[in-house]
């Protein structure tokens, strides 16, 4: 099966930056979408950013201009660069791959990594 391993979380001060990584093992095929979700205490899980196979991206309104999603196809890895962080960004962040076509169609999730923004 496809497996996702996340890294890069931790503590950061308000206004700081952090980069999350998510490495995929297994074959995802040519038609898939990768993204980052987050879940803060007492809140629903929300979609932060997505990147399509062709390179197109979408972002949650509250992170536009601050976060950037990217991917390295050679390393089979997706990244989330987070700048100008504020306490509202504190959450567990999960990477996700949605395979749209083929034998492995479905959603696959990383284990989650804690991001805490605090002075």
Backbone as CSV, one residue per row, in Angstrom:
resi,resn,N_x,N_y,N_z,CA_x,CA_y,CA_z,C_x,C_y,C_z
1,UNK,0.829,-1.194,0.000,0.000,0.000,0.000,0.869,1.252,0.000
2,UNK,0.255,2.377,-0.349,0.926,3.668,-0.282,1.025,4.091,1.172
3,UNK,2.222,4.507,1.592,2.442,4.998,2.942,3.083,6.375,2.893
4,UNK,2.684,7.246,3.842,3.175,8.610,3.915,3.829,8.829,5.274
5,UNK,5.045,9.381,5.279,5.786,9.648,6.501,6.083,11.136,6.572
6,UNK,5.607,11.796,7.645,5.744,13.229,7.809,6.926,13.569,8.712
7,UNK,7.479,14.763,8.511,8.524,15.288,9.369,8.512,16.811,9.301
8,UNK,9.167,17.457,10.276,9.353,18.897,10.244,8.555,19.695,11.251
9,UNK,7.679,19.077,12.009,6.890,19.800,12.985,7.695,20.160,14.218
10,UNK,7.069,20.937,15.110,7.719,21.346,16.340,7.205,22.678,16.835
11,UNK,8.030,23.342,17.648,7.696,24.635,18.238,8.329,25.762,17.438
12,UNK,7.576,26.857,17.273,8.079,28.030,16.569,7.422,29.273,17.160
13,UNK,8.148,30.391,17.176,7.612,31.641,17.693,6.702,32.315,16.673
14,UNK,5.739,33.120,17.138,4.916,33.889,16.194,5.778,34.709,15.247
15,UNK,5.399,34.713,13.974,6.167,35.389,12.955,7.246,34.538,12.326
16,UNK,7.497,33.371,12.885,8.527,32.489,12.383,8.062,31.630,11.233
17,UNK,8.957,30.742,10.795,8.703,29.874,9.656,8.989,28.425,10.006
18,UNK,8.379,27.537,9.251,8.579,26.112,9.432,8.252,25.415,8.121
19,UNK,8.969,24.337,7.837,8.742,23.563,6.625,8.415,22.124,6.980
20,UNK,7.276,21.648,6.501,6.866,20.274,6.689,7.164,19.461,5.438
21,UNK,7.524,18.205,5.632,7.795,17.298,4.530,6.965,16.039,4.689
22,UNK,6.626,15.435,3.572,5.871,14.192,3.577,6.369,13.324,2.434
23,UNK,7.013,12.218,2.774,7.571,11.309,1.786,6.648,10.119,1.584
24,UNK,6.382,9.808,0.339,5.483,8.719,-0.010,6.266,7.504,-0.483
25,UNK,5.831,6.343,-0.044,6.350,5.079,-0.553,5.217,4.323,-1.229
26,UNK,5.554,3.542,-2.228,4.534,2.881,-3.012,4.165,3.714,-4.224
27,UNK,3.508,3.099,-5.168,3.166,3.748,-6.423,1.794,4.415,-6.332
28,UNK,1.765,5.706,-6.628,0.518,6.468,-6.606,-0.108,6.610,-7.988
29,UNK,0.625,6.262,-9.020,0.132,6.421,-10.372,0.266,7.848,-10.858
30,UNK,-0.284,8.110,-12.022,-0.134,9.406,-12.670,-1.221,10.408,-12.299
31,UNK,-2.358,9.945,-11.800,-3.494,10.817,-11.537,-3.781,10.835,-10.039
32,UNK,-3.279,11.865,-9.365,-3.487,11.987,-7.938,-3.348,13.441,-7.496
33,UNK,-3.864,13.716,-6.311,-3.759,15.029,-5.688,-3.130,14.838,-4.315
34,UNK,-2.154,15.663,-3.978,-1.559,15.639,-2.658,-1.909,16.926,-1.930
35,UNK,-2.042,16.826,-0.612,-2.424,17.991,0.152,-2.042,17.899,1.607
36,UNK,-2.281,19.003,2.299,-2.061,19.106,3.731,-3.360,19.515,4.411
37,UNK,-3.701,18.806,5.465,-4.816,19.136,6.336,-4.275,19.490,7.718
38,UNK,-5.106,20.141,8.528,-4.728,20.382,9.910,-5.955,20.296,10.803
39,UNK,-5.714,19.969,12.063,-6.776,19.890,13.046,-6.287,20.511,14.347
40,UNK,-6.925,21.613,14.741,-6.614,22.297,15.979,-7.501,21.764,17.095
41,UNK,-7.090,21.942,18.357,-7.907,21.469,19.476,-9.318,22.039,19.433
42,UNK,-10.304,21.166,19.538,-11.694,21.585,19.548,-12.258,22.014,18.208
43,UNK,-11.522,21.808,17.127,-11.965,22.223,15.808,-11.962,21.042,14.847
44,UNK,-12.720,21.193,13.762,-12.759,20.172,12.726,-11.482,20.200,11.893
45,UNK,-11.172,19.064,11.298,-10.050,19.010,10.385,-10.372,19.839,9.139
46,UNK,-9.419,20.651,8.702,-9.631,21.507,7.552,-8.515,21.332,6.533
47,UNK,-8.871,21.524,5.286,-7.916,21.428,4.195,-7.114,22.716,4.116
48,UNK,-5.791,22.596,4.179,-4.904,23.752,4.164,-4.449,24.086,2.749
49,UNK,-4.012,23.081,2.003,-3.477,23.301,0.666,-3.485,22.002,-0.113
50,UNK,-3.637,22.114,-1.429,-3.563,20.968,-2.320,-2.683,21.307,-3.511
51,UNK,-2.082,20.273,-4.084,-1.310,20.424,-5.310,-1.645,19.256,-6.227
52,UNK,-1.971,19.579,-7.465,-2.374,18.580,-8.441,-1.176,18.075,-9.230
53,UNK,-1.381,16.976,-9.947,-0.297,16.373,-10.716,0.301,17.352,-11.712
54,UNK,-0.546,18.209,-12.294,-0.082,19.191,-13.255,0.547,20.422,-12.638
55,UNK,0.564,20.520,-11.305,1.210,21.624,-10.624,0.279,22.682,-10.076
56,UNK,-0.999,22.631,-10.406,-1.949,23.594,-9.885,-2.117,23.463,-8.383
57,UNK,-2.403,24.577,-7.704,-2.515,24.591,-6.251,-3.763,25.324,-5.798
58,UNK,-4.218,24.989,-4.591,-5.298,25.691,-3.916,-4.940,25.823,-2.447
59,UNK,-5.421,26.919,-1.818,-5.080,27.209,-0.435,-6.302,27.635,0.357
60,UNK,-6.282,27.294,1.636,-7.227,27.854,2.583,-7.040,29.369,2.626
61,UNK,-8.132,30.124,2.659,-8.041,31.578,2.592,-7.120,32.164,3.663
62,UNK,-7.169,31.630,4.862,-6.413,32.196,5.963,-4.902,31.977,5.850
63,UNK,-4.460,31.114,4.932,-3.024,30.875,4.774,-2.487,31.401,3.452
64,UNK,-3.337,31.939,2.604,-2.886,32.465,1.321,-1.865,33.580,1.524
65,UNK,-0.792,33.512,0.771,0.273,34.487,0.891,1.290,34.153,1.955
66,UNK,0.988,33.192,2.822,1.900,32.798,3.894,2.440,31.381,3.708
67,UNK,1.600,30.480,3.208,1.981,29.083,3.030,2.184,28.780,1.551
68,UNK,3.102,27.869,1.262,3.346,27.415,-0.098,3.471,25.897,-0.111
69,UNK,2.669,25.243,-0.940,2.775,23.807,-1.115,3.578,23.529,-2.378
70,UNK,4.430,22.523,-2.327,5.238,22.150,-3.473,5.507,20.651,-3.431
71,UNK,6.053,20.135,-4.528,6.357,18.710,-4.572,7.638,18.467,-5.351
72,UNK,8.323,17.407,-4.979,9.522,16.953,-5.662,9.218,15.557,-6.182
73,UNK,8.939,15.460,-7.463,8.533,14.185,-8.036,9.644,13.130,-7.969
74,UNK,10.894,13.561,-8.109,12.009,12.627,-8.058,12.130,11.970,-6.696
75,UNK,11.827,12.721,-5.629,11.904,12.200,-4.269,10.565,11.700,-3.749
76,UNK,9.520,11.834,-4.555,8.181,11.408,-4.157,7.760,12.063,-2.842
77,UNK,7.984,13.371,-2.754,7.789,14.112,-1.517,6.988,15.385,-1.769
78,UNK,6.105,15.714,-0.832,5.363,16.965,-0.864,5.772,17.793,0.347
79,UNK,5.828,19.122,0.174,6.280,20.026,1.211,5.213,21.081,1.501
80,UNK,5.265,21.619,2.703,4.466,22.783,3.059,5.377,23.785,3.752
81,UNK,5.693,24.875,3.057,6.472,25.959,3.629,5.516,26.932,4.297
82,UNK,5.708,27.175,5.586,4.822,28.024,6.366,5.612,29.225,6.882
83,UNK,5.182,30.418,6.487,5.816,31.659,6.912,4.823,32.514,7.682
84,UNK,5.348,33.499,8.400,4.519,34.432,9.171,3.511,33.698,10.037
85,UNK,3.975,32.703,10.742,3.090,31.870,11.547,2.507,32.647,12.722
86,UNK,1.277,32.320,13.065,0.609,32.912,14.210,-0.006,31.800,15.053
87,UNK,-0.420,32.105,16.287,-0.948,31.051,17.159,-2.146,30.298,16.582
88,UNK,-2.910,30.926,15.702,-4.045,30.242,15.085,-3.619,29.112,14.155
89,UNK,-2.351,29.065,13.793,-1.838,27.990,12.957,-1.496,26.745,13.763
90,UNK,-1.555,26.838,15.073,-1.250,25.694,15.923,-2.247,24.566,15.668
91,UNK,-1.733,23.387,15.328,-2.583,22.253,14.991,-1.713,21.038,14.730
92,UNK,-2.356,19.889,14.620,-1.706,18.710,14.074,-1.904,18.746,12.567
93,UNK,-0.817,18.655,11.832,-0.856,18.715,10.382,-0.708,17.314,9.798
94,UNK,-1.575,16.989,8.842,-1.588,15.686,8.199,-1.391,15.850,6.698
95,UNK,-0.509,15.063,6.119,-0.434,15.038,4.672,-1.367,13.966,4.138
96,UNK,-1.780,14.155,2.903,-2.778,13.293,2.290,-2.485,13.141,0.808
97,UNK,-2.735,11.952,0.295,-2.724,11.749,-1.143,-4.041,11.103,-1.545
98,UNK,-4.679,11.680,-2.530,-5.902,11.126,-3.098,-5.575,10.607,-4.492
99,UNK,-5.649,9.287,-4.640,-5.388,8.658,-5.923,-6.705,8.566,-6.676
100,UNK,-6.749,9.187,-7.860,-7.998,9.362,-8.583,-8.323,8.213,-9.522
101,UNK,-7.306,7.562,-10.064,-7.498,6.490,-11.029,-6.562,5.340,-10.739
102,UNK,-6.979,4.154,-11.145,-6.133,2.984,-11.035,-6.530,2.065,-9.898
103,UNK,-5.705,1.049,-9.706,-5.994,0.004,-8.735,-6.035,0.522,-7.297
104,UNK,-5.232,1.538,-6.985,-5.102,2.020,-5.610,-5.964,3.251,-5.321
105,UNK,-7.024,3.454,-6.077,-7.905,4.603,-5.886,-8.349,4.724,-4.430
106,UNK,-8.230,5.937,-3.870,-8.627,6.179,-2.497,-7.746,7.214,-1.830
107,UNK,-7.968,7.416,-0.525,-7.217,8.379,0.275,-6.227,7.678,1.193
108,UNK,-5.037,8.264,1.311,-3.989,7.754,2.183,-3.464,8.916,3.014
109,UNK,-3.136,8.642,4.287,-2.813,9.690,5.248,-1.479,9.469,5.932
110,UNK,-0.788,10.575,6.218,0.379,10.534,7.067,-0.017,10.403,8.526
111,UNK,0.988,10.241,9.389,0.718,9.989,10.803,0.365,11.247,11.584
112,UNK,0.593,12.417,11.018,0.350,13.682,11.685,1.584,14.194,12.398
113,UNK,1.784,15.511,12.362,2.891,16.139,13.069,2.392,17.414,13.737
114,UNK,2.777,17.612,14.998,2.316,18.759,15.778,3.102,20.009,15.408
115,UNK,2.379,21.091,15.126,2.963,22.413,14.931,2.392,23.332,16.005
116,UNK,3.265,23.896,16.829,2.841,24.787,17.904,3.500,26.140,17.720
117,UNK,2.682,27.194,17.636,3.166,28.561,17.458,2.908,29.305,18.762
118,UNK,3.975,29.638,19.484,3.831,30.244,20.802,5.112,30.972,21.182
119,UNK,4.958,32.058,21.959,6.104,32.806,22.447,6.778,32.077,23.597
